[in-house]
Structure formats: C-alpha cells, structure tokens
Amino acid sequence: MYCTNCGEKLEESTKVCPYCGTKTPNYGSTIQQQYHPMAKSKIAAGLLGIFLGTWGVHNFYLKRNSQAVAQLLLGTIGIFIIIGPVISGIWGLIEGIFILAGEIKEDGEGIPLRD
C-alpha cells in the first residue's frame, strides 16, 4: 500500500502515514487497494506495446528509456536494412503481451503498475 498524499510505501496495517501524517484507508474505513500516485496503467502500457511497440512508445511511457531508444532507432534507422522494423515490431508485440499478462509488473523506476 502507498500513501495517497506523499506516495511512500506503507505497511498494510498502517493507519497514519509516518512520513506525512495522512490517514490511510485503514483508519476506520474499508480497506481498498492503494497504488503509488505515479503508478502507470498496465492496460495502457500493454496496448501501446502492441500497437506502437515498433517505436518503443510503451517503454517511453514506462520510463524504460534505454530500451525505448533502442526500439526507436531499430524501428526508424533500421529501415535501411529492412528487417529492423520487423524485429522491433515483434519485440514490442511480445512486450505488450507480457505487460498485459502480468509478466512485467513495474515501470523503469520500480513503481508497480496499476490495473
């Protein structure tokens, strides 16, 4: 669970955030799944990977910049060797499926993806 105010990771039983003092959902209400305030959508990332993966758009979205640049270069400059965009497209499709299937669970900063 994460604090809805400061985004710090908290224990599941925490009632008040020790970092900023904000009350958590455990403070007298029903418990609900909490995500980091900056968590990226798993569905958006997966669909970006499937449809725009040739250019690494999903990796830019997930802040995995080195992979994104590699896919972008392979998808654009790789057109001179013809097979570059094909390889990059297959790579993006596979990563998109992995994201949607839950094999890739966090972004480039280690923040878990939200559903």
Stockholm file with secondary structure:
# STOCKHOLM 1.0

chainA/1-115         MYCTNCGEKLEESTKVCPYCGTKTPNYGSTIQQQYHPMAKSKIAAGLLGIFLGTWGVHNFYLKRNSQAVAQLLLGTIGIFIIIGPVISGIWGLIEGIFILAGEIKEDGEGIPLRD
#=GR chainA/1-115 SS CBCTTTCCBCCTTCSBCTTTCCBCTTTTSCCCCCCCTTCCBHHHHHHHHHHHGGGTHHHHHTTCHHHHHHHHHHHHGGGGGSHHHHHHHHHHHHHHHHHHHTSSCBCTTSCBCBC
#=GC SS_cons         CBCTTTCCBCCTTCSBCTTTCCBCTTTTSCCCCCCCTTCCBHHHHHHHHHHHGGGTHHHHHTTCHHHHHHHHHHHHGGGGGSHHHHHHHHHHHHHHHHHHHTSSCBCTTSCBCBC
//
